[in-house]
Amino acid sequence: MSCLRLLFAISLHVGLKESYNSFHPHARCQKDALISGVYYNSEDKVSAYVGVTYEGFELGLVTGYTYSDVVPMLRYKKDKWFVTPAIEKNGNKGFVIGLEF
């Protein structure tokens, strides 16, 4: 079990109309394919998540967004790079690309 990993990510929000935070401190615990953690999200709030990893994908549930109290989480990670879909409260869709250290 690797708990507690401290991470930091920078992100770029593509196709979204609002302005978002691009700096994300992150703490994660992982045991085999199970993951959980907290991070400072794009809406300047703290998010908590639980999920699983599978062949570069992270799937789970996350809190802390205005779109809904709990939203699905999907992220693809390759080395230090990641990409994840994003949706704004008005329904506008885009994605987030980032680098995690």
Biopython code that builds the backbone (N, CA, C, O; Angstrom):
import numpy as np
from Bio.PDB.StructureBuilder import StructureBuilder

atoms = [
    (1, "MET", "N", (0.852, -1.177, 0.000)),
    (1, "MET", "CA", (0.000, 0.000, 0.000)),
    (1, "MET", "C", (0.895, 1.237, 0.000)),
    (1, "MET", "O", (1.776, 1.368, 0.849)),
    (2, "SER", "N", (0.671, 2.139, -0.948)),
    (2, "SER", "CA", (1.429, 3.389, -0.978)),
    (2, "SER", "C", (0.508, 4.515, -0.521)),
    (2, "SER", "O", (-0.240, 5.087, -1.314)),
    (3, "CYS", "N", (0.577, 4.811, 0.734)),
    (3, "CYS", "CA", (-0.268, 5.845, 1.307)),
    (3, "CYS", "C", (0.629, 6.588, 2.276)),
    (3, "CYS", "O", (1.030, 5.992, 3.276)),
    (4, "LEU", "N", (0.921, 7.659, 2.086)),
    (4, "LEU", "CA", (0.301, 8.788, 1.454)),
    (4, "LEU", "C", (1.258, 9.310, 0.389)),
    (4, "LEU", "O", (2.398, 9.650, 0.707)),
    (5, "ARG", "N", (0.822, 9.381, -0.865)),
    (5, "ARG", "CA", (1.629, 9.990, -1.920)),
    (5, "ARG", "C", (1.186, 11.427, -2.079)),
    (5, "ARG", "O", (-0.007, 11.703, -2.205)),
    (6, "LEU", "N", (2.132, 12.339, -2.074)),
    (6, "LEU", "CA", (1.830, 13.743, -2.308)),
    (6, "LEU", "C", (2.208, 14.077, -3.742)),
    (6, "LEU", "O", (3.337, 13.838, -4.170)),
    (7, "LEU", "N", (1.257, 14.631, -4.476)),
    (7, "LEU", "CA", (1.432, 14.932, -5.893)),
    (7, "LEU", "C", (1.069, 16.381, -6.162)),
    (7, "LEU", "O", (0.456, 17.047, -5.327)),
    (8, "PHE", "N", (1.452, 16.860, -7.334)),
    (8, "PHE", "CA", (1.061, 18.195, -7.774)),
    (8, "PHE", "C", (0.835, 18.121, -9.274)),
    (8, "PHE", "O", (1.641, 17.538, -9.999)),
    (9, "ALA", "N", (-0.267, 18.714, -9.745)),
    (9, "ALA", "CA", (-0.576, 18.711, -11.173)),
    (9, "ALA", "C", (-0.809, 20.128, -11.665)),
    (9, "ALA", "O", (-1.278, 20.995, -10.928)),
    (10, "ILE", "N", (-0.469, 20.341, -12.931)),
    (10, "ILE", "CA", (-0.850, 21.562, -13.628)),
    (10, "ILE", "C", (-1.734, 21.133, -14.791)),
    (10, "ILE", "O", (-1.512, 20.083, -15.393)),
    (11, "SER", "N", (-2.746, 21.955, -15.107)),
    (11, "SER", "CA", (-3.711, 21.528, -16.123)),
    (11, "SER", "C", (-4.081, 22.661, -17.066)),
    (11, "SER", "O", (-3.924, 23.840, -16.748)),
    (12, "LEU", "N", (-4.576, 22.270, -18.236)),
    (12, "LEU", "CA", (-5.096, 23.172, -19.249)),
    (12, "LEU", "C", (-6.510, 22.719, -19.568)),
    (12, "LEU", "O", (-6.733, 21.544, -19.860)),
    (13, "HIS", "N", (-7.471, 23.640, -19.516)),
    (13, "HIS", "CA", (-8.883, 23.338, -19.750)),
    (13, "HIS", "C", (-9.231, 23.717, -21.187)),
    (13, "HIS", "O", (-9.197, 24.892, -21.552)),
    (14, "VAL", "N", (-9.566, 22.716, -21.997)),
    (14, "VAL", "CA", (-9.777, 22.915, -23.426)),
    (14, "VAL", "C", (-11.266, 22.810, -23.761)),
    (14, "VAL", "O", (-11.935, 21.863, -23.348)),
    (15, "GLY", "N", (-11.780, 23.788, -24.512)),
    (15, "GLY", "CA", (-13.168, 23.760, -24.960)),
    (15, "GLY", "C", (-14.170, 24.242, -23.928)),
    (15, "GLY", "O", (-15.376, 24.159, -24.159)),
    (16, "LEU", "N", (-13.700, 24.742, -22.797)),
    (16, "LEU", "CA", (-14.585, 25.215, -21.738)),
    (16, "LEU", "C", (-14.636, 26.739, -21.754)),
    (16, "LEU", "O", (-13.656, 27.394, -22.112)),
    (17, "LYS", "N", (-15.775, 27.298, -21.369)),
    (17, "LYS", "CA", (-15.971, 28.746, -21.460)),
    (17, "LYS", "C", (-15.580, 29.498, -20.203)),
    (17, "LYS", "O", (-15.160, 30.653, -20.278)),
    (18, "GLU", "N", (-15.710, 28.864, -19.055)),
    (18, "GLU", "CA", (-15.407, 29.516, -17.784)),
    (18, "GLU", "C", (-13.896, 29.539, -17.543)),
    (18, "GLU", "O", (-13.131, 28.912, -18.277)),
    (19, "SER", "N", (-13.481, 30.263, -16.516)),
    (19, "SER", "CA", (-12.084, 30.328, -16.106)),
    (19, "SER", "C", (-11.876, 29.349, -14.949)),
    (19, "SER", "O", (-12.698, 29.283, -14.034)),
    (20, "TYR", "N", (-10.780, 28.593, -14.989)),
    (20, "TYR", "CA", (-10.554, 27.552, -13.995)),
    (20, "TYR", "C", (-9.149, 27.601, -13.408)),
    (20, "TYR", "O", (-8.208, 28.078, -14.044)),
    (21, "ASN", "N", (-9.026, 27.100, -12.182)),
    (21, "ASN", "CA", (-7.749, 26.932, -11.517)),
    (21, "ASN", "C", (-6.938, 25.863, -12.260)),
    (21, "ASN", "O", (-7.486, 24.840, -12.670)),
    (22, "SER", "N", (-5.655, 26.101, -12.429)),
    (22, "SER", "CA", (-4.797, 25.152, -13.150)),
    (22, "SER", "C", (-3.738, 24.494, -12.274)),
    (22, "SER", "O", (-2.883, 23.770, -12.784)),
    (23, "PHE", "N", (-3.779, 24.735, -10.963)),
    (23, "PHE", "CA", (-2.775, 24.185, -10.045)),
    (23, "PHE", "C", (-3.463, 23.303, -9.013)),
    (23, "PHE", "O", (-4.373, 23.748, -8.312)),
    (24, "HIS", "N", (-3.020, 22.042, -8.922)),
    (24, "HIS", "CA", (-3.756, 21.045, -8.152)),
    (24, "HIS", "C", (-2.864, 20.232, -7.221)),
    (24, "HIS", "O", (-2.328, 19.204, -7.636)),
    (25, "PRO", "N", (-2.690, 20.671, -5.958)),
    (25, "PRO", "CA", (-2.055, 19.788, -4.979)),
    (25, "PRO", "C", (-2.948, 18.565, -4.765)),
    (25, "PRO", "O", (-4.172, 18.666, -4.843)),
    (26, "HIS", "N", (-2.340, 17.418, -4.497)),
    (26, "HIS", "CA", (-3.070, 16.150, -4.521)),
    (26, "HIS", "C", (-2.420, 15.179, -3.534)),
    (26, "HIS", "O", (-1.197, 15.035, -3.511)),
    (27, "ALA", "N", (-3.235, 14.522, -2.731)),
    (27, "ALA", "CA", (-2.766, 13.450, -1.837)),
    (27, "ALA", "C", (-3.516, 12.174, -2.213)),
    (27, "ALA", "O", (-4.739, 12.194, -2.350)),
    (28, "ARG", "N", (-2.797, 11.070, -2.381)),
    (28, "ARG", "CA", (-3.409, 9.820, -2.853)),
    (28, "ARG", "C", (-2.938, 8.633, -2.041)),
    (28, "ARG", "O", (-1.791, 8.562, -1.601)),
    (29, "CYS", "N", (-3.878, 7.686, -1.852)),
    (29, "CYS", "CA", (-3.565, 6.364, -1.312)),
    (29, "CYS", "C", (-3.907, 5.347, -2.395)),
    (29, "CYS", "O", (-4.905, 5.494, -3.101)),
    (30, "GLN", "N", (-3.078, 4.319, -2.522)),
    (30, "GLN", "CA", (-3.352, 3.270, -3.503)),
    (30, "GLN", "C", (-2.957, 1.925, -2.936)),
    (30, "GLN", "O", (-1.878, 1.767, -2.366)),
    (31, "LYS", "N", (-3.849, 0.952, -3.098)),
    (31, "LYS", "CA", (-3.576, -0.440, -2.736)),
    (31, "LYS", "C", (-4.022, -1.284, -3.908)),
    (31, "LYS", "O", (-5.213, -1.395, -4.199)),
    (32, "ASP", "N", (-3.043, -1.882, -4.582)),
    (32, "ASP", "CA", (-3.316, -2.627, -5.811)),
    (32, "ASP", "C", (-4.044, -1.700, -6.782)),
    (32, "ASP", "O", (-3.516, -0.637, -7.107)),
    (33, "ALA", "N", (-5.231, -2.061, -7.255)),
    (33, "ALA", "CA", (-5.953, -1.232, -8.225)),
    (33, "ALA", "C", (-6.885, -0.208, -7.570)),
    (33, "ALA", "O", (-7.463, 0.631, -8.261)),
    (34, "LEU", "N", (-7.035, -0.271, -6.249)),
    (34, "LEU", "CA", (-7.937, 0.655, -5.555)),
    (34, "LEU", "C", (-7.231, 1.976, -5.254)),
    (34, "LEU", "O", (-6.098, 1.981, -4.774)),
    (35, "ILE", "N", (-7.902, 3.100, -5.538)),
    (35, "ILE", "CA", (-7.340, 4.422, -5.298)),
    (35, "ILE", "C", (-8.326, 5.275, -4.511)),
    (35, "ILE", "O", (-9.540, 5.092, -4.602)),
    (36, "SER", "N", (-7.785, 6.207, -3.739)),
    (36, "SER", "CA", (-8.598, 7.212, -3.058)),
    (36, "SER", "C", (-7.698, 8.409, -2.803)),
    (36, "SER", "O", (-6.475, 8.285, -2.738)),
    (37, "GLY", "N", (-8.322, 9.567, -2.660)),
    (37, "GLY", "CA", (-7.510, 10.738, -2.400)),
    (37, "GLY", "C", (-8.321, 12.012, -2.329)),
    (37, "GLY", "O", (-9.548, 12.010, -2.428)),
    (38, "VAL", "N", (-7.595, 13.095, -2.154)),
    (38, "VAL", "CA", (-8.175, 14.437, -2.142)),
    (38, "VAL", "C", (-7.274, 15.344, -2.970)),
    (38, "VAL", "O", (-6.061, 15.141, -3.032)),
    (39, "TYR", "N", (-7.880, 16.348, -3.608)),
    (39, "TYR", "CA", (-7.110, 17.313, -4.382)),
    (39, "TYR", "C", (-7.858, 18.638, -4.451)),
    (39, "TYR", "O", (-9.065, 18.698, -4.221)),
    (40, "TYR", "N", (-7.131, 19.681, -4.769)),
    (40, "TYR", "CA", (-7.691, 21.016, -4.953)),
    (40, "TYR", "C", (-8.104, 21.094, -6.422)),
    (40, "TYR", "O", (-7.251, 21.080, -7.310)),
    (41, "ASN", "N", (-9.413, 21.177, -6.678)),
    (41, "ASN", "CA", (-9.899, 21.014, -8.047)),
    (41, "ASN", "C", (-9.891, 22.307, -8.864)),
    (41, "ASN", "O", (-9.457, 23.354, -8.382)),
    (42, "SER", "N", (-10.364, 22.221, -10.079)),
    (42, "SER", "CA", (-10.378, 23.337, -11.018)),
    (42, "SER", "C", (-11.332, 24.457, -10.611)),
    (42, "SER", "O", (-11.196, 25.585, -11.085)),
    (43, "GLU", "N", (-12.292, 24.160, -9.741)),
    (43, "GLU", "CA", (-13.263, 25.153, -9.271)),
    (43, "GLU", "C", (-12.854, 25.760, -7.930)),
    (43, "GLU", "O", (-13.684, 26.346, -7.235)),
    (44, "ASP", "N", (-11.593, 25.622, -7.569)),
    (44, "ASP", "CA", (-11.056, 26.152, -6.305)),
    (44, "ASP", "C", (-11.746, 25.558, -5.076)),
    (44, "ASP", "O", (-12.001, 26.261, -4.098)),
    (45, "LYS", "N", (-12.045, 24.259, -5.136)),
    (45, "LYS", "CA", (-12.657, 23.535, -4.026)),
    (45, "LYS", "C", (-11.866, 22.251, -3.795)),
    (45, "LYS", "O", (-11.100, 21.820, -4.657)),
    (46, "VAL", "N", (-12.060, 21.648, -2.629)),
    (46, "VAL", "CA", (-11.426, 20.361, -2.336)),
    (46, "VAL", "C", (-12.344, 19.242, -2.821)),
    (46, "VAL", "O", (-13.537, 19.233, -2.519)),
    (47, "SER", "N", (-11.785, 18.311, -3.563)),
    (47, "SER", "CA", (-12.506, 17.132, -4.043)),
    (47, "SER", "C", (-11.935, 15.885, -3.392)),
    (47, "SER", "O", (-10.728, 15.778, -3.175)),
    (48, "ALA", "N", (-12.822, 14.939, -3.080)),
    (48, "ALA", "CA", (-12.426, 13.619, -2.592)),
    (48, "ALA", "C", (-12.891, 12.592, -3.615)),
    (48, "ALA", "O", (-13.945, 12.762, -4.228)),
    (49, "TYR", "N", (-12.114, 11.526, -3.804)),
    (49, "TYR", "CA", (-12.484, 10.506, -4.784)),
    (49, "TYR", "C", (-12.137, 9.110, -4.298)),
    (49, "TYR", "O", (-11.282, 8.922, -3.433)),
    (50, "VAL", "N", (-12.826, 8.136, -4.880)),
    (50, "VAL", "CA", (-12.519, 6.720, -4.729)),
    (50, "VAL", "C", (-12.656, 6.093, -6.098)),
    (50, "VAL", "O", (-13.469, 6.540, -6.906)),
    (51, "GLY", "N", (-11.870, 5.060, -6.371)),
    (51, "GLY", "CA", (-11.973, 4.440, -7.679)),
    (51, "GLY", "C", (-11.016, 3.280, -7.835)),
    (51, "GLY", "O", (-10.464, 2.754, -6.868)),
    (52, "VAL", "N", (-10.840, 2.899, -9.099)),
    (52, "VAL", "CA", (-9.946, 1.811, -9.474)),
    (52, "VAL", "C", (-9.111, 2.247, -10.678)),
    (52, "VAL", "O", (-9.493, 3.140, -11.434)),
    (53, "THR", "N", (-7.972, 1.595, -10.829)),
    (53, "THR", "CA", (-7.141, 1.809, -12.016)),
    (53, "THR", "C", (-7.184, 0.548, -12.870)),
    (53, "THR", "O", (-7.260, -0.571, -12.363)),
    (54, "TYR", "N", (-7.131, 0.764, -14.190)),
    (54, "TYR", "CA", (-7.114, -0.369, -15.110)),
    (54, "TYR", "C", (-6.453, 0.063, -16.417)),
    (54, "TYR", "O", (-7.009, 0.867, -17.164)),
    (55, "GLU", "N", (-5.262, -0.475, -16.689)),
    (55, "GLU", "CA", (-4.534, -0.232, -17.931)),
    (55, "GLU", "C", (-4.450, 1.258, -18.294)),
    (55, "GLU", "O", (-4.757, 1.645, -19.421)),
    (56, "GLY", "N", (-4.040, 2.072, -17.346)),
    (56, "GLY", "CA", (-3.868, 3.497, -17.588)),
    (56, "GLY", "C", (-5.095, 4.345, -17.297)),
    (56, "GLY", "O", (-4.993, 5.569, -17.207)),
    (57, "PHE", "N", (-6.254, 3.712, -17.148)),
    (57, "PHE", "CA", (-7.488, 4.435, -16.851)),
    (57, "PHE", "C", (-7.751, 4.449, -15.352)),
    (57, "PHE", "O", (-7.470, 3.479, -14.649)),
    (58, "GLU", "N", (-8.292, 5.561, -14.876)),
    (58, "GLU", "CA", (-8.785, 5.670, -13.508)),
    (58, "GLU", "C", (-10.276, 5.920, -13.593)),
    (58, "GLU", "O", (-10.717, 6.869, -14.242)),
    (59, "LEU", "N", (-11.065, 5.060, -12.932)),
    (59, "LEU", "CA", (-12.523, 5.157, -12.948)),
    (59, "LEU", "C", (-13.026, 5.223, -11.523)),
    (59, "LEU", "O", (-12.562, 4.470, -10.667)),
    (60, "GLY", "N", (-13.974, 6.115, -11.254)),
    (60, "GLY", "CA", (-14.487, 6.205, -9.895)),
    (60, "GLY", "C", (-15.540, 7.277, -9.731)),
    (60, "GLY", "O", (-16.226, 7.655, -10.680)),
    (61, "LEU", "N", (-15.653, 7.761, -8.501)),
    (61, "LEU", "CA", (-16.597, 8.819, -8.144)),
    (61, "LEU", "C", (-15.822, 9.918, -7.437)),
    (61, "LEU", "O", (-14.875, 9.648, -6.699)),
    (62, "VAL", "N", (-16.237, 11.178, -7.672)),
    (62, "VAL", "CA", (-15.545, 12.322, -7.090)),
    (62, "VAL", "C", (-16.555, 13.356, -6.609)),
    (62, "VAL", "O", (-17.619, 13.513, -7.208)),
    (63, "THR", "N", (-16.227, 14.059, -5.534)),
    (63, "THR", "CA", (-17.073, 15.117, -4.979)),
    (63, "THR", "C", (-16.431, 16.476, -5.267)),
    (63, "THR", "O", (-15.318, 16.551, -5.786)),
    (64, "GLY", "N", (-17.157, 17.554, -4.919)),
    (64, "GLY", "CA", (-16.562, 18.881, -4.917)),
    (64, "GLY", "C", (-16.767, 19.731, -6.146)),
    (64, "GLY", "O", (-16.085, 20.743, -6.309)),
    (65, "TYR", "N", (-17.691, 19.353, -7.023)),
    (65, "TYR", "CA", (-17.955, 20.136, -8.230)),
    (65, "TYR", "C", (-19.374, 20.699, -8.208)),
    (65, "TYR", "O", (-20.273, 20.105, -7.612)),
    (66, "THR", "N", (-19.573, 21.854, -8.864)),
    (66, "THR", "CA", (-20.888, 22.496, -8.867)),
    (66, "THR", "C", (-21.877, 21.763, -9.775)),
    (66, "THR", "O", (-23.088, 21.924, -9.621)),
    (67, "TYR", "N", (-21.381, 20.968, -10.711)),
    (67, "TYR", "CA", (-22.261, 20.253, -11.638)),
    (67, "TYR", "C", (-23.192, 19.302, -10.901)),
    (67, "TYR", "O", (-24.360, 19.159, -11.265)),
    (68, "SER", "N", (-22.671, 18.650, -9.865)),
    (68, "SER", "CA", (-23.442, 17.710, -9.050)),
    (68, "SER", "C", (-22.641, 17.401, -7.783)),
    (68, "SER", "O", (-21.425, 17.589, -7.757)),
    (69, "ASP", "N", (-23.318, 16.930, -6.737)),
    (69, "ASP", "CA", (-22.623, 16.598, -5.486)),
    (69, "ASP", "C", (-21.574, 15.502, -5.680)),
    (69, "ASP", "O", (-20.477, 15.575, -5.128)),
    (70, "VAL", "N", (-21.924, 14.491, -6.467)),
    (70, "VAL", "CA", (-21.010, 13.389, -6.788)),
    (70, "VAL", "C", (-21.084, 13.166, -8.295)),
    (70, "VAL", "O", (-22.171, 13.050, -8.862)),
    (71, "VAL", "N", (-19.929, 13.108, -8.931)),
    (71, "VAL", "CA", (-19.889, 12.901, -10.384)),
    (71, "VAL", "C", (-18.973, 11.725, -10.702)),
    (71, "VAL", "O", (-18.085, 11.394, -9.916)),
    (72, "PRO", "N", (-19.191, 11.094, -11.857)),
    (72, "PRO", "CA", (-18.281, 10.027, -12.277)),
    (72, "PRO", "C", (-16.903, 10.606, -12.573)),
    (72, "PRO", "O", (-16.776, 11.753, -13.003)),
    (73, "MET", "N", (-15.889, 9.806, -12.340)),
    (73, "MET", "CA", (-14.512, 10.214, -12.610)),
    (73, "MET", "C", (-13.946, 9.273, -13.667)),
    (73, "MET", "O", (-14.055, 8.053, -13.553)),
    (74, "LEU", "N", (-13.345, 9.854, -14.685)),
    (74, "LEU", "CA", (-12.654, 9.090, -15.720)),
    (74, "LEU", "C", (-11.404, 9.867, -16.084)),
    (74, "LEU", "O", (-11.476, 11.038, -16.458)),
    (75, "ARG", "N", (-10.275, 9.220, -15.974)),
    (75, "ARG", "CA", (-9.013, 9.873, -16.311)),
    (75, "ARG", "C", (-8.109, 8.840, -16.954)),
    (75, "ARG", "O", (-8.016, 7.705, -16.487)),
    (76, "TYR", "N", (-7.441, 9.241, -18.033)),
    (76, "TYR", "CA", (-6.430, 8.383, -18.651)),
    (76, "TYR", "C", (-5.072, 8.987, -18.338)),
    (76, "TYR", "O", (-4.861, 10.185, -18.524)),
    (77, "LYS", "N", (-4.151, 8.155, -17.863)),
    (77, "LYS", "CA", (-2.823, 8.633, -17.496)),
    (77, "LYS", "C", (-1.754, 7.821, -18.202)),
    (77, "LYS", "O", (-1.802, 6.591, -18.224)),
    (78, "LYS", "N", (-0.791, 8.522, -18.778)),
    (78, "LYS", "CA", (0.363, 7.887, -19.437)),
    (78, "LYS", "C", (1.608, 8.605, -18.942)),
    (78, "LYS", "O", (1.798, 9.790, -19.215)),
    (79, "ASP", "N", (2.452, 7.892, -18.217)),
    (79, "ASP", "CA", (3.613, 8.485, -17.568)),
    (79, "ASP", "C", (3.129, 9.617, -16.655)),
    (79, "ASP", "O", (2.326, 9.363, -15.757)),
    (80, "LYS", "N", (3.588, 10.847, -16.852)),
    (80, "LYS", "CA", (3.153, 11.962, -16.010)),
    (80, "LYS", "C", (1.985, 12.743, -16.614)),
    (80, "LYS", "O", (1.452, 13.642, -15.964)),
    (81, "TRP", "N", (1.580, 12.419, -17.839)),
    (81, "TRP", "CA", (0.504, 13.138, -18.533)),
    (81, "TRP", "C", (-0.849, 12.510, -18.251)),
    (81, "TRP", "O", (-0.950, 11.296, -18.069)),
    (82, "PHE", "N", (-1.896, 13.341, -18.215)),
    (82, "PHE", "CA", (-3.253, 12.818, -18.062)),
    (82, "PHE", "C", (-4.229, 13.636, -18.902)),
    (82, "PHE", "O", (-3.965, 14.784, -19.260)),
    (83, "VAL", "N", (-5.361, 13.010, -19.205)),
    (83, "VAL", "CA", (-6.464, 13.679, -19.887)),
    (83, "VAL", "C", (-7.760, 13.169, -19.279)),
    (83, "VAL", "O", (-7.882, 11.988, -18.951)),
    (84, "THR", "N", (-8.728, 14.068, -19.132)),
    (84, "THR", "CA", (-10.011, 13.712, -18.538)),
    (84, "THR", "C", (-11.116, 14.541, -19.189)),
    (84, "THR", "O", (-10.892, 15.710, -19.504)),
    (85, "PRO", "N", (-12.296, 13.972, -19.396)),
    (85, "PRO", "CA", (-13.400, 14.764, -19.920)),
    (85, "PRO", "C", (-13.893, 15.753, -18.871)),
    (85, "PRO", "O", (-13.720, 15.540, -17.671)),
    (86, "ALA", "N", (-14.512, 16.842, -19.337)),
    (86, "ALA", "CA", (-15.039, 17.859, -18.428)),
    (86, "ALA", "C", (-16.381, 18.358, -18.948)),
    (86, "ALA", "O", (-16.619, 18.390, -20.155)),
    (87, "ILE", "N", (-17.247, 18.743, -18.028)),
    (87, "ILE", "CA", (-18.534, 19.322, -18.398)),
    (87, "ILE", "C", (-18.836, 20.472, -17.445)),
    (87, "ILE", "O", (-18.655, 20.363, -16.232)),
    (88, "GLU", "N", (-19.300, 21.571, -18.021)),
    (88, "GLU", "CA", (-19.671, 22.720, -17.209)),
    (88, "GLU", "C", (-21.141, 22.622, -16.824)),
    (88, "GLU", "O", (-21.904, 21.883, -17.446)),
    (89, "LYS", "N", (-21.536, 23.372, -15.792)),
    (89, "LYS", "CA", (-22.910, 23.329, -15.291)),
    (89, "LYS", "C", (-23.926, 23.650, -16.388)),
    (89, "LYS", "O", (-25.045, 23.137, -16.362)),
    (90, "ASN", "N", (-23.546, 24.498, -17.354)),
    (90, "ASN", "CA", (-24.448, 24.851, -18.458)),
    (90, "ASN", "C", (-24.503, 23.772, -19.548)),
    (90, "ASN", "O", (-25.204, 23.931, -20.547)),
    (91, "GLY", "N", (-23.764, 22.677, -19.351)),
    (91, "GLY", "CA", (-23.779, 21.576, -20.312)),
    (91, "GLY", "C", (-22.657, 21.619, -21.331)),
    (91, "GLY", "O", (-22.479, 20.662, -22.084)),
    (92, "ASN", "N", (-21.899, 22.698, -21.376)),
    (92, "ASN", "CA", (-20.771, 22.800, -22.297)),
    (92, "ASN", "C", (-19.739, 21.715, -21.966)),
    (92, "ASN", "O", (-19.421, 21.492, -20.798)),
    (93, "LYS", "N", (-19.222, 21.045, -22.997)),
    (93, "LYS", "CA", (-18.278, 19.935, -22.801)),
    (93, "LYS", "C", (-16.902, 20.293, -23.317)),
    (93, "LYS", "O", (-16.762, 21.059, -24.270)),
    (94, "GLY", "N", (-15.895, 19.738, -22.685)),
    (94, "GLY", "CA", (-14.512, 19.930, -23.097)),
    (94, "GLY", "C", (-13.659, 18.844, -22.455)),
    (94, "GLY", "O", (-14.160, 17.774, -22.109)),
    (95, "PHE", "N", (-12.380, 19.124, -22.300)),
    (95, "PHE", "CA", (-11.510, 18.170, -21.617)),
    (95, "PHE", "C", (-10.386, 18.921, -20.922)),
    (95, "PHE", "O", (-10.121, 20.092, -21.193)),
    (96, "VAL", "N", (-9.738, 18.202, -20.017)),
    (96, "VAL", "CA", (-8.611, 18.744, -19.260)),
    (96, "VAL", "C", (-7.398, 17.885, -19.574)),
    (96, "VAL", "O", (-7.452, 16.658, -19.489)),
    (97, "ILE", "N", (-6.315, 18.534, -19.933)),
    (97, "ILE", "CA", (-5.048, 17.832, -20.138)),
    (97, "ILE", "C", (-4.074, 18.384, -19.106)),
    (97, "ILE", "O", (-4.081, 19.579, -18.810)),
    (98, "GLY", "N", (-3.233, 17.502, -18.558)),
    (98, "GLY", "CA", (-2.340, 17.979, -17.518)),
    (98, "GLY", "C", (-1.105, 17.143, -17.350)),
    (98, "GLY", "O", (-0.917, 16.101, -17.979)),
    (99, "LEU", "N", (-0.271, 17.648, -16.471)),
    (99, "LEU", "CA", (1.001, 17.013, -16.130)),
    (99, "LEU", "C", (1.043, 16.879, -14.613)),
    (99, "LEU", "O", (0.845, 17.860, -13.895)),
    (100, "GLU", "N", (1.301, 15.661, -14.120)),
    (100, "GLU", "CA", (1.281, 15.391, -12.678)),
    (100, "GLU", "C", (2.663, 14.964, -12.206)),
    (100, "GLU", "O", (3.286, 14.083, -12.798)),
    (101, "PHE", "N", (3.137, 15.592, -11.137)),
    (101, "PHE", "CA", (4.457, 15.300, -10.557)),
    (101, "PHE", "C", (4.296, 14.640, -9.213)),
    (101, "PHE", "O", (5.288, 14.314, -8.562)),
]
sb = StructureBuilder()
sb.init_structure("model")
sb.init_model(0)
sb.init_chain("A")
sb.init_seg("    ")
for serial, (resi, resn, name, xyz) in enumerate(atoms, 1):
    if name == "N":
        sb.init_residue(resn, " ", resi, " ")
    sb.init_atom(name, np.array(xyz, "f"), 0.0, 1.0, " ", f" {name:<3s}", serial, name[0])
structure = sb.get_structure()
